[in-house]
Amino acid sequence: MEVIHKIGRRKTAVARVYVSEGQGNITVNKKDLKDYFTTGTLLYKVNQPMMLTENEGNFDVKINVYGGGITGQAEAIRLALSRAMVALDQENHGALKPEGLLTRDPRMVERKKYGQKKARKKFQFSKR
């Protein structure tokens, strides 16, 4: 099996995932997964595609991720891993699609407008 390369994005985070056969080692930016993502929620998000396709411990995953915050990075990795699992075996699509793991979340931060305090908040208005 050759190395499968997929990209996932969420907000401003971009994750590049390289999946190859192995013992289940997952490294994120040359660190162990548990060292990079410390909370259980983020670890669950990253492992979700592997659990749903029952591929835990079958593949070595090397991940490069940058941009955004820690949650956006975890969700970008989840999308990239989901895409890699589908590329590996098309039958995984049926397990991942109902969970919403193959959908790119398009929500981004709205830009700040001139003449306003923030994207939607205005400066205080005084009638008199």
C-alpha positions in Angstrom: 0.0 0.0 0.0 1.3 3.4 -0.9 0.9 6.5 1.3 -2.5 8.2 1.1 -2.3 12.0 1.3 -5.5 14.0 2.0 -6.2 17.6 3.1 -8.8 18.8 5.6 -9.8 22.4 6.5 -11.8 24.1 9.2 -12.0 27.8 9.7 -8.4 28.9 9.1 -6.8 25.5 10.1 -5.3 23.3 7.4 -4.4 19.7 8.1 -2.3 17.4 5.8 -2.7 13.7 6.6 -0.4 10.9 5.4 -1.8 7.4 6.0 0.3 4.3 5.7 0.2 0.7 7.0 1.6 0.3 10.5 0.8 -0.3 14.2 -1.4 2.7 14.8 1.1 5.4 15.6 -0.4 8.9 15.1 2.0 11.9 15.1 0.9 15.5 14.9 3.6 18.1 13.9 6.3 15.6 15.0 4.7 15.1 18.4 2.6 12.2 19.8 -1.1 12.7 19.4 -1.7 12.7 23.2 1.0 15.3 23.7 -0.5 17.6 21.0 -4.2 17.3 21.9 -4.5 17.1 25.7 -8.3 17.0 26.2 -10.4 13.9 25.8 -12.9 15.8 23.5 -10.2 16.7 21.0 -8.7 13.2 21.1 -12.2 11.8 20.4 -12.7 14.1 17.4 -9.4 13.1 15.9 -10.0 9.3 16.4 -13.7 9.4 15.3 -13.1 8.4 11.6 -10.8 5.5 12.7 -13.4 4.2 15.3 -16.3 4.4 12.9 -14.5 2.5 10.2 -13.0 0.1 12.7 -9.4 0.8 11.6 -7.9 1.7 15.0 -4.3 0.4 15.2 -4.1 -0.6 11.6 -2.5 2.5 10.1 0.4 4.9 10.9 -0.8 8.5 10.5 1.5 11.5 10.1 -0.2 14.8 10.3 1.0 18.4 9.6 -1.5 21.0 10.8 -1.2 24.8 11.0 -3.4 27.8 11.4 -6.5 28.4 13.5 -7.0 27.2 17.1 -6.7 23.8 18.7 -10.4 22.8 18.1 -10.3 24.0 14.5 -7.1 21.9 14.0 -8.7 18.8 15.5 -11.8 19.2 13.2 -9.6 19.7 10.2 -7.7 16.5 11.0 -11.0 14.7 11.4 -12.1 15.8 7.9 -8.7 14.8 6.3 -8.8 11.4 8.1 -12.3 10.8 6.9 -11.4 11.5 3.4 -8.4 9.2 3.7 -10.6 6.4 5.0 -12.9 6.7 2.0 -9.9 6.7 -0.4 -8.7 3.6 1.3 -12.0 1.7 1.0 -15.2 3.1 -0.7 -17.4 1.2 1.7 -16.3 3.4 4.6 -18.3 6.2 2.9 -21.5 4.6 4.2 -20.3 4.7 7.8 -18.8 8.3 7.7 -21.5 10.2 5.7 -24.4 9.9 8.2 -22.2 11.2 10.9 -21.4 14.3 8.9 -17.7 13.7 8.8 -17.3 14.1 5.0 -18.8 17.6 4.9 -16.5 20.6 4.9 -17.9 23.1 7.5 -18.0 26.4 5.6 -18.5 28.7 8.6 -15.7 31.3 8.8 -15.2 34.4 10.9 -17.0 37.4 9.5 -14.7 40.3 8.7 -14.7 43.6 10.6 -16.4 46.5 8.7 -15.1 50.0 8.7 -17.1 52.5 10.8 -18.0 49.7 13.2 -16.5 48.4 16.4 -16.5 44.7 15.2 -18.1 42.6 12.5 -21.7 43.4 13.7 -21.3 45.6 16.8 -21.6 49.3 16.2 -20.1 52.3 18.0 -22.4 53.8 20.6 -25.0 56.0 19.0 -26.0 59.3 20.6 -29.1 61.1 19.3 -28.3 64.4 21.2 
